[in-house]
Amino acid sequence: MQESVCRQIVTVKMKQGLHLRPISEIVRIARLYPCDFKISNGEHSGSAKEVYDLLELKAMPDTELVLEANGDDASKLMEEIVQFFESGYKKFEDVD
């Protein structure tokens, strides 16, 4: 395992914004890795391993989020989460 710091900016593409179902998936993925992982939107920042922290972001469509992972396997976590934002959560679109 290699310790590193990774930072990436992603855009929320979902019509409904970042709601509970995709947030739960982000938390599930984040908890698989031993590193610290935070997400911020400029106003709020929180642990990506805590559902309530991510709900506080109130990330609507087209919101830019800053992802920051620090520690062992940070680059692997970042790769998986960026992929999730780019294409992995389309299954949640149009769900009431």
N, C-alpha and C positions, 0 to 999 in steps of 0.2 A: 504494500500500500504506500502511496506517495501522497504527502501532504501538500496542498496547493490552495491558492485563492483564485476563484473564477467569478467573473462578473459578465452579465449579459442583459440586454434590453429586449423584451418581447412586447408584442401588442396583443391585447385581448381581441379575438376575432368573432366570438360568439354573439349572436343577436341578443341574447339575454344577459350578457355580461358573465362575469365569473361568479357563479352561484354555487349552492351547496354541493351538488354532485361532482362537478369538476374539482372543486376545492377539496373534497374528500379524497379524490384520486391523487391530487398533488401531495396531500398529507401522507397518504399511504406510501407513495413512492419515496418521499423525503425521509420517512422513518426507516427505510431499508438501508440507509447510509449513515455512517457514524459522524459525518461532518455537520457543522452548523450551516443552516440554510435560511436566509431571510429574503423576503420579497417586500418591495416598497413601491409606492406610487407617487412619491414626492411629498405627500401630506402625511401618510401613515406608513409605518414599517412594522413587520411582524415576523415571527418565526413561521416558516413554511411547514413546520411539524405540528402546528396548532390550528385547528379549524377556526376558532374564534378570532385569532389574529388575522387570518386571511379574509374572513367575512368583514372585518373592519376596513379593509381596503376599498370596499364598495366599487370594485372595478367593473365599469360599464364597457360596452363595445368601444373599441379604438383607444382604450386606456393603455398607456405605456407603463410597463412594470419593469423595475430593475431587480434582477435576480442576482443574489450574491451567496456563493457557497465557499466555505473555508474549512480546510481540514482534509483528513484522509478520504480519498475517493471523490473529492469535490468535482473534478472534471467529469467523472462518470455520471454523477448525479445531474450536473448541469446539462450534459448531453441528453439524458433521458427527459428532463423537464422541458428543455427547448423543443425537443421532438414532440412532446405532449402538446405544447402550445401551438406548434406549427401544424400538426395534423391529428394528434392522438385523441382529441376530445370531440371530434365532429359528431360522434354518436350521441352527444348530449344536446345537440341543436334541435330546435323545434319540439322539445319535450316540455310539457307544462308542469 
